[in-house]
């Protein structure tokens, strides 16, 4: 069945969303207005697609049963809401300016908090260092006394009421071990305070980079020329053969991360993980700070393209392709109450789970290398740096997913609503080639701090080798329509 809906001139894909309600009704959103379209026959929720063609929105719905007459298949015109007096692009720009100005105001307070935290941690580190030096001085003095000549020891023993030199030495030696324990404790306190100070300074640097990026964007918006009147609609070009016609977008405008907000992990590709090198430690601190501040972190070039290609050959080869199955979603709020169901209109990928022994026995060397590096990075280097990840000790089996393109998606959800121990979701994109065009679809949308709203929405393209991490039990996220096929690897890190 096909339904045609007239839309205002200049309507963009981001302004339109379509969903099937029940089997007989379509819910259509155009900008901020909504309308309902009745279908002549029951529709299949897994086969609902929409395409903008000039000033018309053409919606195709697969029928669950044949239509009664040929007339039922004819386009059904539906009056569209009158266009807003203000151009849509200009309205979106005003909303973005307001969001930037609000965030710049928030950054002032957050930067002050970061500076205060760094100062307090520095003071605590100095205090622990001073206490450790004082204890070390006492230890050095006792050790010198124990090593004095017997005559001097005998004379000193009498002055403190000891029976003889041996009793005096025994008394001194009993004080050495407690002093050593105190010194070790002060050293641990100093190290912890120094690490906290480094995280606070890294957060301050990230906030400063965000402020500079937003300030530059604000200047561009404020000095941009007013949008020109929309030209007369032209016929839409035929879609490329390699890509299916794009359905109506499920993701409205979202904030795209600036380069400064990504963690460039290309330096890690030449290092064994975990690593105690200063460069690796600094990258781990930045990543932990991003997770702590926003609930997500994005690492660019975590896996080099050679490793990505090798993994994709292994998981996409003839030995494994027959083992992929349609993905399922958990319907239920508790781990033991609910059901696993396949609902393609909600989640359209195919998945393969590989246990560690499957990876080893199957000779999947590249997969094993990628898993080992992700384990070392998450469990070995990030978990010790962030209190919210302090209990991470294990992970689930590896899950590989193929989004087949042509409109496959995953609607907004939180990964762990059953509270089954999964704490962190980790994704690694394995698509071919480093570049991923915006109109290829498949963008991840996640919300800063877990607060759903246009002002918190962050949009991340699935570039090869990119690592995306977010809290599994608190971060709403979704995946846009895929126009091209994509390979994805994910795992969940869990509390022990």
C-alpha positions as CSV (number, residue, x, y, z in Angstrom):
1,X,0.0,0.0,0.0
2,X,1.2,3.5,-0.7
3,X,-0.1,6.7,0.9
4,X,0.9,10.2,-0.3
5,X,1.0,13.2,2.1
6,X,1.5,16.8,1.0
7,X,4.2,18.6,3.1
8,X,5.3,22.2,3.2
9,X,8.0,23.3,0.8
10,X,11.4,23.0,2.2
11,X,10.6,20.2,4.6
12,X,13.7,18.1,5.5
13,X,13.9,14.4,6.4
14,X,14.8,15.4,9.9
15,X,11.4,17.2,10.2
16,X,9.4,14.0,9.4
17,X,8.7,10.8,11.3
18,X,6.3,8.0,10.5
19,X,5.2,5.0,12.5
20,X,2.4,2.4,12.3
21,X,-0.1,2.4,15.1
22,X,-1.9,-0.9,15.4
23,X,-2.5,-2.3,11.8
24,X,-4.9,0.4,10.4
25,X,-3.4,3.8,11.3
26,X,-0.3,5.7,10.5
27,X,1.0,8.4,12.8
28,X,2.8,11.1,10.8
29,X,4.8,14.0,12.3
30,X,5.7,17.0,10.2
31,X,7.8,19.4,12.2
32,X,5.8,20.0,15.4
33,X,2.4,19.0,13.9
34,X,1.0,15.5,13.8
35,X,-1.8,13.8,11.8
36,X,-3.3,10.4,11.5
37,X,-3.8,8.5,8.3
38,X,-6.2,5.5,8.1
39,X,-5.0,2.6,5.9
40,X,-7.4,0.7,3.6
41,X,-6.0,-2.7,4.7
42,X,-4.0,-4.0,7.7
43,X,-0.3,-3.1,7.5
44,X,2.8,-4.9,8.5
45,X,4.9,-2.9,11.1
46,X,8.1,-4.5,9.8
47,X,7.6,-3.1,6.3
48,X,6.8,0.6,6.8
49,X,9.0,3.1,4.8
50,X,8.7,6.7,3.8
51,X,10.4,8.9,1.2
52,X,10.3,12.6,0.5
53,X,9.7,13.4,-3.2
54,X,9.6,17.1,-3.8
55,X,6.6,18.4,-1.8
56,X,5.1,15.0,-1.2
57,X,5.8,12.4,1.5
58,X,5.3,8.9,0.0
59,X,4.7,6.2,2.6
60,X,4.8,2.5,1.6
61,X,3.3,-0.1,4.0
62,X,3.4,-3.8,3.4
63,X,0.0,-5.4,3.6
64,X,-0.8,-8.3,5.9
65,X,-3.5,-9.3,3.5
66,X,-4.4,-8.3,-0.1
67,X,-6.3,-5.0,-0.5
68,X,-9.9,-5.5,-1.5
69,X,-9.8,-3.4,-4.6
70,X,-7.4,-1.7,-6.9
71,X,-8.7,1.7,-5.7
72,X,-7.3,0.9,-2.2
73,X,-3.8,1.0,-3.7
74,X,-4.1,4.4,-5.1
75,X,-2.4,7.3,-3.4
76,X,-4.6,8.9,-0.7
77,X,-4.1,12.7,-0.5
78,X,-4.1,14.1,3.0
79,X,-4.0,17.8,3.7
80,X,-0.8,18.9,5.4
81,X,-0.6,21.5,8.2
82,X,0.0,25.1,7.0
83,X,3.7,26.0,7.0
84,X,5.0,28.0,10.0
85,X,5.6,31.7,9.2
86,X,9.2,31.4,10.3
87,X,11.5,29.2,8.0
88,X,12.3,25.8,9.6
89,X,16.1,26.3,9.2
90,X,16.0,29.7,10.9
91,X,13.9,28.3,13.8
92,X,16.4,25.5,14.3
93,X,19.3,27.9,14.3
94,X,17.6,30.0,17.0
95,X,17.0,26.9,19.1
96,X,20.7,25.9,18.7
97,X,21.9,29.4,19.7
98,X,19.7,29.3,22.8
99,X,21.1,25.8,23.7
100,X,24.7,27.0,23.1
101,X,24.2,30.1,25.3
102,X,22.7,27.9,28.1
103,X,25.6,25.4,27.9
104,X,28.2,28.2,28.0
105,X,26.5,29.5,31.2
106,X,26.7,26.0,32.7
107,X,30.4,25.7,31.7
108,X,31.3,28.6,33.9
109,X,30.1,26.8,37.0
110,X,31.5,23.4,36.0
111,X,34.9,24.9,35.2
112,X,34.9,26.5,38.7
113,X,34.1,23.2,40.3
114,X,36.8,21.4,38.3
115,X,39.4,24.1,39.4
116,X,38.3,23.8,43.0
117,X,38.5,20.0,42.9
118,X,42.0,20.1,41.4
119,X,43.1,22.5,44.1
120,X,41.7,20.4,46.9
121,X,43.3,17.2,45.5
122,X,46.6,19.0,45.2
123,X,46.4,20.1,48.8
124,X,45.6,16.6,50.0
125,X,48.5,15.2,48.0
126,X,50.9,17.7,49.6
127,X,49.6,16.9,53.1
128,X,50.1,13.2,52.5
129,X,53.6,13.8,51.2
130,X,54.5,15.9,54.2
131,X,53.2,13.3,56.6
132,X,55.1,10.6,54.8
133,X,58.4,12.6,55.0
134,X,57.9,13.1,58.7
135,X,57.4,9.4,59.3
136,X,60.4,8.6,57.0
137,X,62.6,10.9,59.2
138,X,61.5,9.1,62.3
139,X,62.3,5.7,60.7
140,X,65.7,6.9,59.6
141,X,66.5,8.1,63.1
142,X,65.5,4.8,64.7
143,X,67.5,2.8,62.2
144,X,70.6,4.8,63.0
145,X,70.1,4.3,66.8
146,X,69.7,0.5,66.3
147,X,73.1,0.5,64.4
148,X,75.1,2.4,67.1
149,X,78.1,0.7,68.8
150,X,77.4,-1.4,71.9
151,X,78.9,1.0,74.4
152,X,76.7,3.9,73.2
153,X,73.7,1.5,73.1
154,X,74.3,0.5,76.7
155,X,74.6,4.1,77.9
156,X,71.4,5.0,76.0
157,X,69.6,1.9,77.4
158,X,70.2,3.0,80.9
159,X,68.8,6.5,80.2
160,X,65.5,5.0,79.0
161,X,65.2,2.4,81.7
162,X,66.1,-0.6,79.5
163,X,67.9,-3.6,81.2
164,X,70.6,-3.8,78.6
165,X,71.6,-2.9,75.0
166,X,69.8,-5.9,73.6
167,X,66.5,-5.0,75.3
168,X,66.9,-1.4,74.0
169,X,67.5,-2.6,70.4
170,X,64.4,-4.9,70.6
171,X,62.3,-2.0,71.8
172,X,63.5,0.2,68.9
173,X,62.9,-2.6,66.3
174,X,59.3,-3.1,67.4
175,X,58.7,0.5,66.4
176,X,60.1,0.1,62.9
177,X,57.4,-2.0,61.3
178,X,54.5,0.4,62.3
179,X,56.4,3.3,60.9
180,X,56.9,1.5,57.6
181,X,53.2,0.8,57.4
182,X,52.4,4.5,58.0
183,X,54.8,5.5,55.3
184,X,53.2,3.1,52.8
185,X,49.8,4.4,53.7
186,X,50.8,8.0,53.2
187,X,52.4,7.1,49.8
188,X,49.1,5.5,48.7
189,X,47.1,8.5,49.8
190,X,49.4,10.8,47.9
191,X,49.2,8.7,44.7
192,X,45.4,8.7,44.9
193,X,45.2,12.4,45.5
194,X,47.6,13.0,42.6
195,X,45.4,10.9,40.3
196,X,42.3,12.8,41.4
197,X,44.1,16.0,40.7
198,X,45.1,14.9,37.2
199,X,41.5,13.9,36.5
200,X,40.2,17.2,37.7
201,X,42.8,19.0,35.5
202,X,41.8,16.9,32.5
203,X,38.2,17.7,33.1
204,X,39.0,21.4,33.2
205,X,40.9,21.1,29.9
206,X,38.0,19.2,28.3
207,X,35.5,21.9,29.6
208,X,37.8,24.6,28.2
209,X,37.9,22.9,24.8
210,X,34.1,22.5,24.8
211,X,33.7,26.2,25.7
212,X,36.1,27.3,22.8
213,X,34.2,25.0,20.3
214,X,30.8,26.3,21.4
215,X,31.9,29.9,21.4
216,X,33.2,29.5,17.8
217,X,30.0,27.8,16.7
218,X,28.0,30.6,18.4
219,X,29.9,33.3,16.4
220,X,29.1,31.4,13.2
221,X,25.4,31.1,13.9
222,X,25.1,34.8,14.9
223,X,26.9,36.1,11.8
224,X,25.4,33.7,9.4
225,X,23.1,35.3,6.7
226,X,19.4,34.8,6.9
227,X,18.2,31.7,5.0
228,X,17.1,32.4,1.5
229,X,13.5,31.6,0.5
230,X,13.0,27.9,-0.3
231,X,13.2,27.3,-4.1
232,X,10.4,25.6,-6.0
233,X,10.6,21.9,-5.3
234,X,12.3,19.8,-7.9
235,X,11.8,16.2,-8.6
236,X,13.9,14.1,-6.3
237,X,16.7,12.2,-8.1
238,X,16.5,8.4,-8.3
239,X,18.2,6.7,-5.5
240,X,21.6,5.1,-6.2
241,X,21.4,1.4,-6.8
242,X,23.7,0.6,-4.0
243,X,21.5,2.2,-1.4
244,X,17.8,1.8,-0.7
245,X,15.4,4.8,-0.6
246,X,15.8,6.5,2.7
247,X,12.8,6.2,5.1
248,X,11.7,9.1,7.2
249,X,14.4,9.9,9.7
250,X,13.7,8.8,13.3
251,X,16.4,11.1,14.7
252,X,15.8,14.9,14.8
253,X,18.6,17.3,14.9
254,X,21.3,16.3,17.4
255,X,24.5,17.9,18.6
256,X,27.6,16.6,16.7
257,X,30.7,16.2,18.8
258,X,33.5,18.6,18.0
259,X,37.0,17.1,17.3
260,X,38.1,18.1,20.8
261,X,35.4,16.0,22.4
262,X,36.7,12.7,20.8
263,X,39.6,10.9,22.5
264,X,42.2,10.3,19.7
265,X,43.5,6.8,20.6
266,X,45.6,6.3,17.5
267,X,48.7,6.3,19.7
268,X,47.5,3.2,21.4
269,X,47.6,1.0,18.2
270,X,51.4,0.7,18.5
271,X,51.4,-0.1,22.2
272,X,50.6,-3.4,24.1
273,X,47.7,-3.0,26.4
274,X,47.5,-2.5,29.3
275,X,50.3,0.1,29.1
276,X,52.0,2.2,31.8
277,X,53.3,4.7,29.2
278,X,52.5,8.3,30.0
279,X,50.7,8.7,26.6
280,X,48.4,5.7,27.3
281,X,47.8,6.9,30.9
282,X,46.8,10.4,29.7
283,X,44.4,8.9,27.2
284,X,42.9,6.7,29.9
285,X,42.4,9.7,32.2
286,X,40.7,11.6,29.4
287,X,38.4,8.7,28.6
288,X,37.5,8.1,32.2
289,X,36.8,11.8,32.7
290,X,34.4,11.8,29.7
291,X,32.6,8.8,31.1
292,X,32.3,10.3,34.5
293,X,31.1,13.7,33.2
294,X,28.7,12.7,30.5
295,X,27.9,9.0,30.9
296,X,29.6,8.2,27.5
297,X,33.0,8.4,25.9
298,X,34.0,8.1,22.2
299,X,37.6,6.9,21.3
300,X,38.7,7.5,17.7
301,X,41.1,5.0,16.0
302,X,41.1,2.6,18.9
303,X,41.5,-0.2,16.4
304,X,43.6,0.4,13.3
305,X,42.1,-0.3,9.9
306,X,44.3,-3.4,9.3
307,X,42.9,-5.0,12.4
308,X,39.3,-3.9,11.6
309,X,39.6,-5.5,8.1
310,X,41.1,-8.7,9.6
311,X,38.2,-9.0,12.1
312,X,35.6,-8.3,9.5
313,X,37.0,-11.1,7.2
314,X,36.8,-13.6,10.1
315,X,33.3,-12.7,11.3
316,X,31.9,-12.2,7.7
317,X,33.5,-15.3,6.2
318,X,31.6,-18.4,5.1
319,X,32.4,-20.3,8.4
320,X,30.3,-17.9,10.5
321,X,27.8,-16.1,8.3
322,X,25.3,-19.0,8.6
323,X,25.4,-18.6,12.4
324,X,24.0,-15.1,12.5
325,X,20.4,-14.9,13.8
326,X,17.7,-12.2,13.9
327,X,18.2,-10.1,17.0
328,X,15.7,-10.2,19.8
329,X,14.7,-7.6,22.4
330,X,13.8,-8.3,26.0
331,X,10.2,-7.4,26.9
332,X,10.0,-7.1,30.7
333,X,11.4,-5.1,33.5
334,X,13.1,-7.8,35.5
335,X,15.7,-10.4,34.6
336,X,13.4,-13.3,35.3
337,X,10.1,-12.0,34.2
338,X,9.6,-11.3,30.5
339,X,10.4,-12.7,27.1
340,X,12.9,-12.5,24.2
341,X,11.1,-11.4,21.0
342,X,12.1,-10.5,17.4
343,X,10.5,-7.2,16.5
344,X,12.2,-5.8,13.3
345,X,10.4,-2.5,13.5
346,X,12.2,-1.9,16.8
347,X,15.6,-3.7,16.1
348,X,16.6,-4.8,12.6
349,X,20.1,-6.3,12.9
350,X,21.4,-9.9,12.9
351,X,23.7,-11.0,15.6
352,X,26.3,-13.7,16.4
353,X,27.5,-14.4,19.9
354,X,31.0,-15.9,20.3
355,X,32.3,-17.2,23.6
356,X,36.0,-17.1,24.4
357,X,36.4,-20.8,23.8
358,X,34.7,-20.4,20.4
359,X,37.1,-17.7,19.4
360,X,40.1,-19.8,20.5
361,X,38.9,-23.1,19.0
362,X,37.8,-21.5,15.8
363,X,41.2,-19.9,15.1
364,X,39.8,-16.4,15.0
365,X,43.1,-14.7,15.8
366,X,42.1,-11.1,14.8
367,X,38.9,-11.4,16.9
368,X,41.0,-12.6,19.8
369,X,43.4,-9.7,19.4
370,X,40.6,-7.1,19.4
371,X,38.9,-8.6,22.4
372,X,42.1,-8.7,24.4
373,X,42.8,-5.1,23.6
374,X,39.3,-4.0,24.7
375,X,39.6,-6.1,27.9
376,X,42.9,-4.5,28.7
377,X,41.6,-1.0,28.0
378,X,38.3,-1.2,29.8
379,X,39.0,-3.6,32.7
380,X,42.7,-2.9,33.1
381,X,43.0,0.9,32.4
382,X,39.6,2.6,32.7
383,X,38.0,0.7,35.6
384,X,40.8,1.6,38.2
385,X,40.4,5.3,37.2
386,X,36.7,5.7,37.7
387,X,34.8,4.9,40.9
388,X,31.6,4.0,38.9
389,X,33.6,1.3,37.1
390,X,35.6,0.2,40.2
391,X,33.7,-3.2,40.5
392,X,34.1,-4.2,36.8
393,X,35.7,-7.6,36.8
394,X,34.3,-9.5,33.8
395,X,32.3,-9.1,30.6
396,X,29.7,-10.9,28.5
397,X,30.6,-13.0,25.5
398,X,31.4,-11.0,22.4
399,X,28.4,-10.0,20.2
400,X,28.8,-9.2,16.5
401,X,26.0,-7.5,14.7
402,X,25.3,-6.9,11.0
403,X,22.9,-4.1,10.1
404,X,21.8,-5.1,6.6
405,X,21.1,-1.6,5.3
406,X,17.9,-0.5,3.5
407,X,16.4,1.0,6.7
408,X,17.5,-1.3,9.5
409,X,17.6,0.5,12.9
410,X,17.4,0.1,16.6
411,X,14.9,2.5,18.3
412,X,15.6,4.3,21.6
413,X,16.2,2.1,24.6
414,X,18.3,1.5,27.6
415,X,20.4,-1.7,27.4
416,X,20.0,-3.0,30.9
417,X,16.5,-2.4,32.4
418,X,16.6,-5.8,34.1
419,X,19.4,-4.7,36.5
420,X,21.3,-7.9,35.8
421,X,24.8,-6.6,36.5
422,X,25.6,-5.1,33.1
423,X,27.2,-1.7,33.7
424,X,29.0,-0.6,30.6
425,X,28.2,-1.0,26.9
426,X,31.2,-1.0,24.6
427,X,30.9,-0.8,20.8
428,X,33.6,-1.1,18.2
429,X,32.6,-0.2,14.6
430,X,34.0,-2.6,11.9
431,X,32.6,-1.2,8.6
432,X,34.8,-1.1,5.5
433,X,37.0,2.0,5.1
434,X,37.6,4.9,7.5
435,X,35.1,7.4,5.9
436,X,31.4,7.1,6.6
437,X,29.2,9.6,4.9
438,X,26.4,11.3,6.8
439,X,23.7,10.1,4.4
440,X,24.9,6.5,4.9
441,X,22.8,6.6,8.1
442,X,23.5,4.5,11.2
443,X,24.4,7.3,13.5
444,X,24.4,6.5,17.2
445,X,22.4,9.0,19.2
446,X,23.1,9.1,23.0
447,X,22.0,11.7,25.6
448,X,24.4,13.5,27.9
449,X,23.9,12.5,31.5
450,X,21.1,10.2,30.5
451,X,18.6,13.1,30.2
452,X,16.5,12.8,27.1
453,X,16.0,16.0,25.1
454,X,17.0,17.8,21.9
455,X,19.6,19.8,23.9
456,X,21.3,16.7,25.3
457,X,21.3,14.6,22.1
458,X,24.7,13.7,20.8
459,X,25.2,12.2,17.4
460,X,28.1,9.9,16.5
461,X,28.8,8.4,13.1
462,X,30.0,4.7,13.0
463,X,33.5,5.3,11.6
464,X,35.7,2.2,11.3
465,X,37.9,1.5,14.4
466,X,35.9,4.0,16.6
467,X,35.1,2.8,20.1
468,X,31.9,4.1,21.8
469,X,31.2,3.4,25.5
470,X,28.2,4.4,27.7
471,X,26.6,3.2,30.9
472,X,24.4,0.2,30.1
473,X,21.8,0.8,32.9
474,X,21.2,4.5,32.6
475,X,21.9,5.9,29.1
476,X,19.0,6.1,26.6
477,X,20.3,5.7,23.0
478,X,19.2,4.7,19.6
479,X,20.6,3.9,16.1
480,X,19.4,5.6,13.0
481,X,18.3,3.9,9.8
482,X,21.2,2.2,8.0
483,X,21.4,2.8,4.3
484,X,24.5,0.6,3.9
485,X,25.5,-2.6,5.5
486,X,27.7,-2.3,8.6
487,X,29.5,-4.7,10.9
488,X,29.5,-3.9,14.7
489,X,31.2,-5.6,17.7
490,X,29.9,-5.0,21.2
491,X,30.2,-6.4,24.7
492,X,28.9,-5.6,28.1
493,X,31.2,-5.2,31.1
494,X,29.8,-6.4,34.4
495,X,30.2,-6.2,38.1
496,X,31.6,-9.4,39.7
